[in-house]
Amino acid sequence: MGVIFSARDLLRAKNLRTPPDFFELRLDALAPVVDQVESAVGSLKAPLIITARHPREGGVNNLNAARRAKLLNRFLERAAYVDIELRALRELSSVVRRSRRQKVGLIISVHDFTNTPSIAQLRAKLREAVSAGADIFKVATRTDTRQQLERLLQLFDDPDACRAVAGRRRVDLPISAMGIGRLGREARVELAARGSVLNYVHLGRAHVAGQFSLAEWRKRGLHRATR
């Protein structure tokens, strides 16, 4: 998953001879150049995931809900998936409804830049995502210590952790998980090996500690094992 965070990233993405499996458009970061983005997305050679991140979960440019919804709706017809934070489902409910009508996949995400919640808290968020109709649950948390990383790994190591019950339905929901911080790189490698379904890389400059570049990820051969 190659993250397009800036106009420079967009240019790099257009010029890639071998694109990643997906591109993510960080529309909150791209808001100042959104017209440029719209004119360029047709030349990108991979499906798109769109997101306009909530300011409390790493979003930039301090965009309110109405502005984020406008950006997401502008690109929704071009998207394979839309990523909306668990905390933002209510305020962006119109985007969720429209994505369902247009058969755009829904990624429900949680970002914690200060800690990794307990496994009980992570499971609770997973259950909420299932109940809300997620196609993928994404979680990115702080992994400065091995204890924090172990809590993320439990989502894959415990057979019951990846199964969430919504009402009486038992659902195996795909999970995308990644670490941020001192052990971020180690976390991403271990989580990818355990089955993290979307693994995010930068196209020029890391925007969070622990993020690999696309070239580094391919050099490790992890893209072949985790598609």
N, C-alpha and C positions, 0 to 999 in steps of 0.2 A: 504494500500500500504506500504509494508515494504521496507525500503531503505537499500540496501547493499552498504556500503561506504568503507569497509575495509575487510581485510582477516578475522578478528575476526567476523565481521558481517556475512560474508559468512558461517563461521562455525556455528554460531547461527542459520542462516536460514536453513541450512541442518538438524539441530537437532530439529527443531520445530515440535511438534506433530500435532499442528493445525496451518497451515500456513495462512497468510493473503490472500486476494483475488488476489493480484499481488505482485511480487517482482520487485523493480527497481534496475537495475545494474548501478551504477554511474561509468562508465568506465573511466572517467577522473581521478577519485580518485584511481581506481583499476588498472590503467595502469602498475604500477610496479609489480603487481602480476597477470597479465592477463593470463598467462599460467595456473596458479592455478585455476583461475576463470573458464577458458574454460573446465578444466577437472572436475569441480564440478557442473556446471549448470544443467547437466542431472539429478542430484539427487534432485534438488529443486522441491518442490511439489506445485508450483503455476506458472501461466503464467508470462512471463517476459516483462518488459518495459525497454528498453535500452536508455541511454543518455550518451553523452560525453560533458559535459557542457562547454560553451564558457567562457574563462577567465574573461570577463567583466560582466558575470552573475553568478559569484560564482564558476566557474570552478577552479580546482586545478591542479597543476603540469604544468601550463602554456603551454598547448598543442595547437599547431597551427592547422589550418583547415585540413591539410593533415593527421596529426596524429589522429585527432578526427574521420575523415572519415574512416580511416583504422580500428580503433577500432569498430566503428558502423557496418561496412561491415562484420567484423569478426564474429559478433554475430547476424546479422540481420535474418538469417534463423531460429534462435531459439526464436525470439521475437514475441510477440503479438502486441506490439506498439513500435515505435521509437519516442523519444522526441527530437525535434530540435527547437532551439530558433528562434523567428521571425527574429532577426537580422542576423542569420546564414543560412537562407534558400538558399541564392544565393551561398555561398561558399560550402555548403553541398548539392547542387542540385543533384549531382549524387546519393547520398544516398536516397534522396527523390524519385527520379525516380525508383531506384531499389526497394525501399519499396513498391511502387505502383505495380510494376510488381509481387512482391511476396505476395501481399495482406496483408502487414503489416500495421496496423493502424498508423496514423500520429497524434501525439500530437504537436501542435505548442505552444511554451511557451514564457513568458515574466517574467523576474525577476528584481525587483527594490529593492535594499537593502538600499536605502536612503529615499524613500518616496513612497506614493501611488499617482499615477497620477490622474488628474481630471477624472470625469466620461466621459467627451467628449473624452479625450485621450484614456481611456480604451476602449470605444466603437470603436474608430478608429482602435486600434490594433485588436479588435475582428473582424472588417470588413476585415482587411488585412489577418487574419487567415482564414476566410471563403473563400476569393478569392484565397488563396494559397492551398485550398483543405484540410484543417484540419478536422480531425474526432473529436478532442477535443481541446479546447482552455484552456491553463493553465496559471494562473497568480499568482505570489507570490510577495507581496510587503510589505514595511515597515509599521507596524501598532503600532506606539508608542503612538498615540493619538486617541481619539474617532472619530475625524474628518476624519482621514485617514481610519479608519475602516469603517465608514459610506460610504465612496466612494466605497469601495469594495462591501459592502452589496447592494449598488444600482444596481449592475449587476444582482442581483436576485430579488430585491424588485420592480424594475421598469419592468413591463411586456415587454416593448419594448427594454430594454437593452440587453436581451438575444437573440434578433432576429437581425441578421445582414443581410444586403442586399448586395448581390454580383451581380452586373449587375441588372437584373430584377428579380432575384431569392431571395425569402425570406427564410432564413435557420434558423432553431432552432438548434444551435450548443451547445452541452454539454460543460459545463464550470467546470474546477477544479480551485478553488481559495483558497488561504491560506494567513495568516498574519505572519509576522516576527517581533519580537521585544517585547516590554513591554506588548502589548495586543495580542500577537501572539496566546496564548492559547484560550483566549476569542474569537478571530477572527475565529479560526479553528472550534470551537464548533458551533458558530452562522452560519458560512458558510456551514458547513455540514448539519445543520438542514434545511437550505434553498435549499439544493440540489447539493452542490459541489460533483462532480461525482468521483473524486479521492482524497483521504485524506491520506497524507503521514505521516508515523510514523517511529521512529528509532527502531533499534533492540538491542541497547546497550548504545549508547551515542548520545545525541542530537547534530546535526551539525549546527543548526540555532536556535536562541532564539524563543521559543514558540512551538517547536515540541514535541508532545506526544510520549511516548513509545507505542509499540503494546499492552502491558498489560494494560496500562492506558486507551487507547482508547477502548479496549474491556470492561474494567470495567465500563466505562460510557455508554455502550450499543449503541454507535453511529454507530458501524460497521453494526448493523442490520438494521438501518434506512436509511443508505446512500449507500448501494451497488447498 
